[in-house]
Amino acid sequence: MKLRFTERATENLIDIADYLHERNPTAARRVRATIYDGLQNLLLFPRAGRPQSTEGVRKFVTPRYGYLIYYLVDEAYDEIVILAVKHPARERDFEDR
């Protein structure tokens, strides 16, 4: 499987990095590493995330910092589509079942 990022997910990652880097560059690097570790886990275990109320959407919570990664598993294209990446205190894009 491979990862594909939507425009929204890419913007989320840039916004997170910019926000944290302005305040604490070291923390920004740690958070970025945590998010990318979570993405690597999804490549190994694509169904690890919890199903959401929107059909096909799953949510994976990073072990550290609790960032929410919303994604779809597209078997036809053998890819995981990252829809959004959010801080847990932000408004959520999808609802749990």
Backbone torsions as a table, in degrees:
resi	resn	phi	psi	omega
1	MET	NA	156.5	176.4
2	LYS	-130.3	164.0	178.1
3	LEU	-99.1	140.9	171.8
4	ARG	-131.9	132.1	-178.1
5	PHE	-104.8	133.6	172.3
6	THR	-74.2	165.9	177.7
7	GLU	-59.8	-41.2	179.8
8	ARG	-61.3	-44.3	179.8
9	ALA	-63.5	-41.1	178.1
10	THR	-62.5	-44.0	177.9
11	GLU	-63.2	-40.2	177.6
12	ASN	-57.9	-47.5	-178.7
13	LEU	-63.0	-40.8	178.2
14	ILE	-64.8	-44.7	180.0
15	ASP	-61.9	-43.3	178.4
16	ILE	-61.2	-48.1	-178.9
17	ALA	-62.1	-45.0	-179.3
18	ASP	-63.1	-46.4	-178.5
19	TYR	-59.0	-49.4	-177.4
20	LEU	-70.4	-39.3	-177.7
21	HIS	-62.2	-36.7	178.3
22	GLU	-62.5	-33.1	-174.5
23	ARG	-94.8	-37.9	-176.1
24	ASN	-162.4	95.3	-177.3
25	PRO	-56.7	-35.8	179.7
26	THR	-66.7	-43.5	177.7
27	ALA	-63.6	-37.5	179.0
28	ALA	-59.5	-42.2	179.0
29	ARG	-65.8	-40.0	179.4
30	ARG	-65.1	-43.4	179.9
31	VAL	-65.6	-43.8	178.6
32	ARG	-58.2	-44.8	178.9
33	ALA	-61.8	-39.9	178.8
34	THR	-63.6	-43.8	179.6
35	ILE	-64.3	-44.5	-179.6
36	TYR	-67.7	-32.9	173.3
37	ASP	-62.7	-40.9	176.8
38	GLY	-61.8	-40.5	178.0
39	LEU	-65.2	-37.9	177.2
40	GLN	-64.7	-38.7	176.2
41	ASN	-61.5	-38.1	178.1
42	LEU	-64.4	-35.5	177.1
43	LEU	-63.4	-35.9	179.1
44	LEU	-78.7	-37.0	-175.8
45	PHE	-133.5	77.6	-173.3
46	PRO	-60.1	-24.7	-178.2
47	ARG	-99.9	18.4	-177.9
48	ALA	-67.9	-26.8	-177.4
49	GLY	-75.9	159.8	-179.5
50	ARG	-83.4	133.7	177.8
51	PRO	-62.4	143.6	178.4
52	GLN	-106.0	173.1	-178.0
53	SER	-68.7	-26.1	175.5
54	THR	-77.9	126.0	-175.2
55	GLU	-51.4	125.5	174.5
56	GLY	86.8	-16.2	-177.9
57	VAL	-82.9	137.2	177.9
58	ARG	-125.3	156.8	178.5
59	LYS	-125.3	125.4	175.6
60	PHE	-111.0	131.9	179.0
61	VAL	-104.2	124.8	179.9
62	THR	-64.9	140.1	-177.5
63	PRO	-58.4	-38.0	179.8
64	ARG	-109.1	135.7	178.7
65	TYR	77.1	-14.7	173.6
66	GLY	66.9	26.8	177.0
67	TYR	-63.8	144.1	-177.0
68	LEU	-101.2	122.9	178.0
69	ILE	-111.3	114.0	177.6
70	TYR	-96.6	134.7	-174.1
71	TYR	-155.6	166.6	173.5
72	LEU	-123.0	148.1	172.1
73	VAL	-102.8	116.4	179.6
74	ASP	-104.9	94.6	-177.8
75	GLU	-63.2	-36.9	-177.1
76	ALA	-60.0	-36.9	-179.1
77	TYR	-104.8	4.8	178.8
78	ASP	53.0	50.4	-179.5
79	GLU	-144.0	158.6	173.3
80	ILE	-107.4	122.5	-177.8
81	VAL	-98.8	113.8	178.8
82	ILE	-83.6	117.8	-175.9
83	LEU	-90.1	-39.9	-177.4
84	ALA	-162.0	154.4	173.8
85	VAL	-132.3	122.1	-173.0
86	LYS	-131.6	147.7	169.0
87	HIS	-72.9	143.0	-175.9
88	PRO	-62.2	-20.5	179.4
89	ALA	-83.8	-10.8	-179.1
90	ARG	-83.9	164.1	177.0
91	GLU	-61.2	136.4	-176.7
92	ARG	-87.7	145.1	-178.4
93	ASP	-81.4	-27.7	-176.3
94	PHE	-136.5	158.4	-178.9
95	GLU	-108.3	145.2	173.5
96	ASP	-65.8	155.6	174.9
97	ARG	-71.7	NA	NA
